[in-house]
């Protein structure tokens, strides 16, 4: 695993193939970084499916309302829900959507991001300035690359657990 410099702003997602360590960027998108930590600490992201995974583009997850594979999972509705918290305002920056960056998923309304996010499989600079970037994978990208593809995948992968590194016993 990568060296974790700021455990309070680092997320560890456990996937079937191993951990993915994400460095959050609270200086760039403070509200989005805070929301991810809040949902991780609530346990809301645990068992949530990757409901939209497009080869050569990105893997999307985080619908805590409709995509929890342990309770009320609905593949037809996965990707349409958020969380019990209000939507977030866009926090656009100059950071590019490079391979391994975390982007906030949203509807056509730029201020509609809530709990869903995507991890870019490659540089997707056409998204720059349109979707909030609020983190980057610092280790485990090879595990992200193994996530089952599909919209939705026939047998979706899930985030087994999502934790803030500061909360994990070393």
C-alpha positions as CSV (number, residue, x, y, z in Angstrom):
1,X,0.0,0.0,0.0
2,X,1.1,3.6,-0.6
3,X,2.5,5.7,2.2
4,X,-0.5,7.6,3.7
5,X,0.5,11.2,4.5
6,X,-2.8,12.5,5.8
7,X,-4.9,9.6,7.3
8,X,-7.9,11.9,7.9
9,X,-8.1,12.7,4.2
10,X,-7.4,9.2,2.9
11,X,-10.0,6.6,2.0
12,X,-9.4,2.9,1.8
13,X,-11.8,0.9,-0.4
14,X,-11.6,-2.8,-0.1
15,X,-12.4,-4.6,-3.4
16,X,-12.5,-8.3,-4.2
17,X,-9.0,-8.0,-5.7
18,X,-7.5,-5.9,-2.9
19,X,-7.4,-2.4,-1.4
20,X,-7.6,0.9,-3.3
21,X,-6.2,3.9,-1.5
22,X,-7.6,7.3,-2.4
23,X,-6.0,10.6,-1.3
24,X,-8.9,13.1,-0.9
25,X,-8.3,16.7,-2.0
26,X,-10.0,18.9,0.7
27,X,-8.1,22.0,-0.4
28,X,-9.6,21.6,-3.9
29,X,-13.1,20.3,-3.1
30,X,-13.7,20.5,0.6
31,X,-17.5,19.7,0.6
32,X,-17.0,16.6,-1.6
33,X,-14.1,15.3,0.5
34,X,-16.1,15.8,3.7
35,X,-19.1,14.0,2.2
36,X,-17.1,11.0,1.2
37,X,-15.6,10.8,4.7
38,X,-19.1,11.2,6.3
39,X,-20.6,8.4,4.2
40,X,-17.6,6.1,4.8
41,X,-17.9,6.7,8.5
42,X,-21.7,6.0,8.3
43,X,-20.9,2.7,6.6
44,X,-23.1,3.8,3.8
45,X,-20.7,2.8,1.0
46,X,-20.1,-0.8,2.3
47,X,-21.5,-3.4,-0.2
48,X,-22.4,-0.7,-2.8
49,X,-22.2,-2.0,-6.4
50,X,-20.2,-0.5,-9.3
51,X,-23.3,0.0,-11.4
52,X,-21.8,1.6,-14.5
53,X,-18.4,0.5,-15.6
54,X,-17.3,1.5,-19.2
55,X,-14.2,0.0,-20.7
56,X,-11.6,2.7,-21.4
57,X,-13.6,5.3,-19.5
58,X,-14.5,4.9,-15.9
59,X,-16.1,2.9,-13.0
60,X,-19.0,4.5,-11.3
61,X,-20.4,3.6,-7.8
62,X,-21.7,5.2,-4.7
63,X,-25.5,5.0,-5.0
64,X,-26.1,4.2,-1.3
65,X,-29.9,4.4,-1.8
66,X,-30.4,1.8,-4.5
67,X,-27.1,-0.2,-5.0
68,X,-26.3,-1.8,-1.7
69,X,-26.0,-5.4,-2.7
70,X,-26.8,-6.6,0.9
71,X,-30.1,-4.7,1.2
72,X,-32.7,-3.7,-1.3
73,X,-30.3,-3.9,-4.3
74,X,-32.2,-2.8,-7.5
75,X,-30.1,-3.0,-10.7
76,X,-32.7,-1.1,-12.6
77,X,-32.6,1.8,-10.1
78,X,-28.9,1.6,-9.3
79,X,-27.3,4.9,-10.3
80,X,-30.5,7.0,-9.7
81,X,-30.1,7.6,-6.0
82,X,-28.0,9.5,-3.5
83,X,-27.8,9.6,0.2
84,X,-29.8,11.0,3.1
85,X,-27.7,14.2,2.9
86,X,-28.4,17.2,0.6
87,X,-26.9,17.6,-2.8
88,X,-23.5,19.4,-3.0
89,X,-22.6,22.5,-5.0
90,X,-20.1,22.0,-7.8
91,X,-16.5,22.5,-6.8
92,X,-14.9,22.8,-10.2
93,X,-11.1,23.3,-10.4
94,X,-8.3,23.3,-12.8
95,X,-7.4,19.7,-11.9
96,X,-7.6,17.4,-14.9
97,X,-9.6,14.1,-15.0
98,X,-6.5,12.0,-15.3
99,X,-6.3,8.2,-14.9
100,X,-7.0,7.3,-11.3
101,X,-8.8,10.6,-10.3
102,X,-12.1,10.5,-8.5
103,X,-14.9,12.5,-10.0
104,X,-18.3,13.4,-8.5
105,X,-21.1,11.9,-10.5
106,X,-24.2,14.1,-11.0
107,X,-27.2,14.7,-13.2
108,X,-27.4,17.5,-15.8
109,X,-27.5,20.0,-12.9
110,X,-23.9,20.8,-11.9
111,X,-25.0,21.2,-8.3
112,X,-26.6,17.8,-8.0
113,X,-23.6,15.6,-6.8
114,X,-24.4,13.7,-3.7
115,X,-22.9,10.3,-3.0
116,X,-22.0,8.8,-6.4
117,X,-18.5,9.0,-7.8
118,X,-16.4,7.5,-10.5
119,X,-12.8,6.5,-10.9
120,X,-11.2,7.3,-14.3
121,X,-9.6,4.3,-16.1
122,X,-7.7,6.7,-18.4
123,X,-7.2,10.5,-18.9
124,X,-10.7,11.8,-19.6
125,X,-9.9,15.5,-20.2
126,X,-13.2,16.1,-22.0
127,X,-14.7,16.1,-18.5
128,X,-12.4,18.9,-17.2
129,X,-14.3,21.8,-15.7
130,X,-17.6,19.9,-15.9
131,X,-17.3,17.4,-13.0
132,X,-15.7,18.0,-9.6
133,X,-12.4,16.2,-9.1
134,X,-11.9,15.5,-5.4
135,X,-9.4,12.6,-5.0
136,X,-6.9,10.4,-6.7
137,X,-5.9,6.8,-6.4
138,X,-2.4,6.5,-4.8
139,X,-2.3,2.7,-4.8
140,X,-4.4,-0.2,-5.9
141,X,-5.3,1.1,-9.4
142,X,-4.6,-2.4,-10.7
143,X,-7.6,-3.5,-8.5
144,X,-9.8,-0.8,-10.0
145,X,-8.8,-2.1,-13.5
146,X,-10.3,-5.5,-12.7
147,X,-13.8,-4.3,-11.9
148,X,-16.5,-6.0,-13.9
149,X,-17.7,-4.0,-17.0
150,X,-21.3,-3.2,-17.9
151,X,-24.2,-0.8,-17.6
152,X,-25.0,-2.5,-15.2
153,X,-22.5,-5.4,-15.1
154,X,-24.2,-8.8,-15.2
155,X,-22.4,-9.7,-12.0
156,X,-21.3,-6.3,-10.5
157,X,-18.4,-5.9,-8.2
158,X,-18.9,-4.0,-5.0
159,X,-17.1,-1.8,-2.6
160,X,-16.8,-4.4,0.3
161,X,-15.8,-1.8,2.8
162,X,-15.0,1.9,2.6
163,X,-13.1,3.5,5.5
164,X,-11.3,6.7,6.4
165,X,-7.6,5.7,7.0
166,X,-7.6,7.6,10.3
167,X,-10.2,5.2,11.6
168,X,-8.4,2.0,10.7
169,X,-6.3,0.3,13.3
170,X,-2.7,0.0,12.1
